[in-house]
């Protein structure tokens, strides 16, 4: 996957996530303050935690809907 394809994929998932938040506002409660969102494809393994220091990351697995990843 090229950098352009990766960026386009992430932009598309971001808009899909916003649409889901609009339909189900309770999702907002699953996002910690100042968190960085990380979208994980349903077929991709979840990245290891703790790369290069503490970062506040909220991961969401993308299937048909976005769901928080339990770590």
C-alpha positions as CSV (number, residue, x, y, z in Angstrom):
1,X,0.0,0.0,0.0
2,X,1.5,3.4,-1.0
3,X,1.5,6.3,1.4
4,X,-1.2,8.0,-0.7
5,X,-3.4,4.9,-0.5
6,X,-2.8,4.6,3.3
7,X,-3.7,8.3,3.8
8,X,-6.9,8.0,1.6
9,X,-7.9,4.9,3.6
10,X,-7.4,6.7,6.9
11,X,-9.3,9.7,5.7
12,X,-12.2,7.5,4.6
13,X,-12.3,5.7,7.9
14,X,-12.2,9.0,9.8
15,X,-15.3,10.2,8.0
16,X,-17.0,6.8,8.6
17,X,-16.2,7.1,12.3
18,X,-17.6,10.6,12.5
19,X,-20.8,9.4,10.8
20,X,-21.1,6.6,13.4
21,X,-20.5,9.1,16.3
22,X,-23.3,11.2,14.9
23,X,-25.6,8.2,14.8
24,X,-24.5,6.8,18.2
25,X,-23.2,9.7,20.4
26,X,-22.5,7.4,23.3
27,X,-19.3,6.4,21.5
28,X,-17.8,9.7,22.5
29,X,-17.7,8.4,26.1
30,X,-15.2,5.7,25.0
31,X,-12.6,8.3,23.8
32,X,-10.3,9.5,26.6
33,X,-9.5,13.2,26.8
34,X,-6.6,14.2,24.5
35,X,-6.5,10.7,22.9
36,X,-5.0,9.9,19.5
37,X,-7.4,7.7,17.5
38,X,-6.0,4.6,15.8
39,X,-8.2,2.6,13.4
40,X,-7.4,-1.1,13.1
41,X,-8.7,-3.1,10.2
42,X,-10.6,-6.2,11.3
43,X,-8.0,-8.5,9.6
44,X,-5.0,-6.6,11.0
45,X,-3.4,-7.6,14.3
46,X,-3.5,-4.9,17.0
47,X,-0.2,-3.0,17.3
48,X,1.8,-3.5,20.5
49,X,1.5,-0.8,23.2
50,X,4.2,1.4,24.4
51,X,6.1,2.5,21.3
52,X,8.4,5.3,22.3
53,X,6.9,6.5,25.5
54,X,3.4,7.0,26.9
55,X,0.8,8.2,24.4
56,X,-2.9,8.4,25.0
57,X,-4.2,6.2,22.1
58,X,-7.8,5.0,21.7
59,X,-7.9,2.1,19.2
60,X,-11.0,1.1,17.3
61,X,-11.4,-2.1,15.3
62,X,-13.1,-1.4,12.0
63,X,-15.6,-4.1,10.9
64,X,-19.0,-2.9,9.9
65,X,-19.0,-0.5,12.9
66,X,-16.3,0.9,15.0
67,X,-15.7,-0.8,18.4
68,X,-13.2,0.1,21.1
69,X,-10.2,-2.3,21.3
70,X,-9.8,-3.8,24.8
71,X,-6.1,-3.9,25.7
